[in-house]
Amino acid sequence: MALLRSIGTTLEMIKWEHSFLTLPFGLTGAVLAAQGIPPMRTLLWICVALVAGRSAAMAFNRLADAQIDSANPRTRTRALPAGKLTREFVAGFVIVTSAILIFAAWQLNPLAFRLSPAALAIVFLYSYTKRFTRWSHVALGLAMGIAPAAAWIAVRGSLDPRILLLTVAVIFWGAGFDILYGCQDYEFDCSANVYSVPKAFGVRNALRLARLFHVITFVLLVRMALAFGLGKIALAGVLIVGLLLIYEHSLVKHDDLRRLNAAFFTMNGFISMGFLFFIAADFIVRR
């Protein structure tokens, strides 16, 4: 029972269910690289690498932010501040999941293996950016945005500049919804001297910037679809992403953040999974 509780606490710590926010965009990169569904072995190791990398990043973030989390009423019940897990256990989890990512990259191809430490460095760096820049949200977007490019490399063993359109789209997408999410901590950020866009510009302007970031996301997704010569099904998927982003922003007002969790989790999960479905369907139907 103690083991099961530890596993459950660990899964809660890394928010394993949030893998559905980034994993589908990574798999979209794999589908684009393979011009359809990649070989199952490749697909398996891509999934292992993406999940392990995200798990390592989340656990590392909890280590880096343990003191900040303990002072924030919204986060003080997390595993480390609440004493449910030890720092030694979480550090060990980071090491193990990082090793799994590197092993998975080794199973894919030499370039993926050589770049795996750089990928870990990028996702770990985000955890410290809120200490010195208001643009930490963009750093999180970058940590998410490398997933489709990494998946492309996993399939092709090389990098095509076209996939960078999807990478930059995901950067702005992730940064946009992290700005939305960060609005919840506006008062804490101001009192604790934590850097963020809401603290720098206020909640109202932060919401405006998040909207701008998501407009850029939509434009880049259109450009990506055209660059790859995708068909009507894929373009319909891009349009649906745009509509979902509009709906997401309609849920959040500068003076009413009560529905922010619904906007953050539900809509963004639908966006990433729906986009993967439409891109994959486009290739399958055209074949």
Residue pairs with C-beta under 8 A, 6 or more apart in sequence:
6 85
6 89
9 79
9 84
9 85
10 79
10 85
10 93
12 79
13 58
13 59
13 62
13 78
13 79
13 80
13 85
13 90
14 54
14 55
14 58
14 59
14 62
15 58
16 55
18 54
18 265
19 50
19 51
19 54
20 269
20 272
20 273
21 144
21 265
21 268
21 269
21 272
22 50
22 54
22 144
22 147
22 170
22 174
22 272
23 47
23 50
23 51
23 54
23 147
23 272
24 272
24 273
24 275
24 276
25 144
25 147
25 148
25 166
25 170
25 272
25 275
25 276
26 46
26 50
26 147
26 148
26 150
26 151
27 43
27 46
27 47
27 50
27 151
27 276
28 148
28 151
28 166
28 275
28 276
28 279
28 280
29 147
29 148
29 149
29 150
29 151
29 152
29 163
29 166
30 38
30 42
30 43
30 46
30 151
30 152
30 154
30 155
31 37
31 38
31 276
31 279
31 280
31 283
32 148
32 152
32 163
32 166
32 228
32 279
33 151
33 152
33 154
33 155
33 156
33 160
33 163
34 42
34 155
35 283
36 280
36 283
36 284
36 287
37 43
37 280
37 283
37 284
38 46
38 155
42 108
42 154
42 155
45 104
45 107
45 108
45 154
46 104
46 108
46 151
46 154
46 155
48 100
48 101
48 104
49 100
49 101
49 104
49 105
49 108
49 112
49 116
49 150
49 154
50 147
50 150
50 151
52 97
52 98
52 100
52 101
52 104
53 97
53 98
53 101
53 119
53 120
53 123
54 123
55 93
55 97
56 93
56 94
56 97
56 98
56 101
56 120
56 123
56 124
57 123
57 124
57 126
57 127
57 143
59 90
59 93
59 94
59 97
60 94
60 123
60 124
60 127
61 126
61 127
62 69
62 78
62 79
62 80
62 90
63 80
63 87
63 90
63 91
63 94
63 127
64 127
64 128
65 75
65 127
66 80
66 81
66 87
68 75
68 130
68 192
68 194
69 75
69 76
69 78
69 80
69 81
70 76
70 80
70 81
71 188
71 192
72 185
72 188
72 192
73 188
74 184
74 185
74 188
75 81
76 82
79 85
79 90
80 87
80 90
98 120
101 116
101 119
101 120
102 113
102 116
102 117
102 120
105 112
105 113
105 115
105 116
105 154
106 112
106 113
106 116
108 154
109 153
109 154
109 157
110 157
111 153
111 157
111 158
112 150
112 153
112 154
112 157
115 150
115 153
119 146
119 150
122 142
122 143
122 146
123 143
123 146
125 139
125 143
126 136
126 139
126 140
126 142
126 143
129 135
129 136
129 139
129 195
130 136
130 194
130 195
130 196
131 194
131 195
132 195
133 139
133 195
134 195
134 196
134 197
134 199
134 200
135 197
136 195
136 196
137 174
137 175
137 176
137 178
137 179
137 182
137 196
137 197
138 171
138 175
140 174
140 175
140 178
141 170
141 171
141 172
141 173
141 174
141 175
141 176
141 178
142 171
143 174
144 170
144 171
144 173
144 174
145 167
145 168
145 169
145 170
145 171
145 174
146 167
147 170
148 163
148 166
148 167
148 170
149 159
149 163
149 164
149 166
149 167
152 159
152 160
152 163
153 159
162 224
162 227
162 228
165 220
165 221
165 223
165 224
165 227
166 220
166 221
166 224
168 220
169 216
169 217
169 220
169 221
169 224
170 217
172 213
172 214
172 216
172 217
172 220
173 213
173 214
173 217
173 268
173 271
175 213
176 209
176 210
176 211
176 213
176 214
176 217
177 210
177 248
177 263
177 264
177 268
179 197
179 198
179 206
179 207
179 209
179 210
179 213
180 206
180 207
180 210
180 248
180 249
180 252
180 260
180 263
180 264
181 260
181 264
182 189
182 196
182 197
182 198
182 206
183 198
183 203
183 206
183 207
183 252
183 254
183 257
183 260
184 257
184 260
185 194
185 196
185 198
186 196
186 198
186 199
186 202
186 203
186 206
188 194
189 195
189 196
189 198
189 199
190 199
197 206
197 209
198 206
201 209
203 254
203 257
204 254
207 249
207 252
207 253
207 254
210 249
211 249
214 245
214 248
214 249
217 241
217 245
218 238
218 241
218 242
218 245
221 238
221 241
221 242
221 275
222 235
222 238
225 234
225 235
225 238
230 279
230 282
231 282
231 285
231 286
232 282
233 278
233 281
233 282
233 285
234 278
234 279
234 282
236 278
237 274
237 275
237 277
237 278
237 279
237 281
237 282
238 275
238 278
240 274
240 278
241 271
241 274
241 275
244 267
244 270
244 271
244 274
245 267
245 271
247 267
248 263
248 267
248 268
248 271
249 263
251 259
251 260
251 262
251 263
251 267
252 259
252 260
252 263
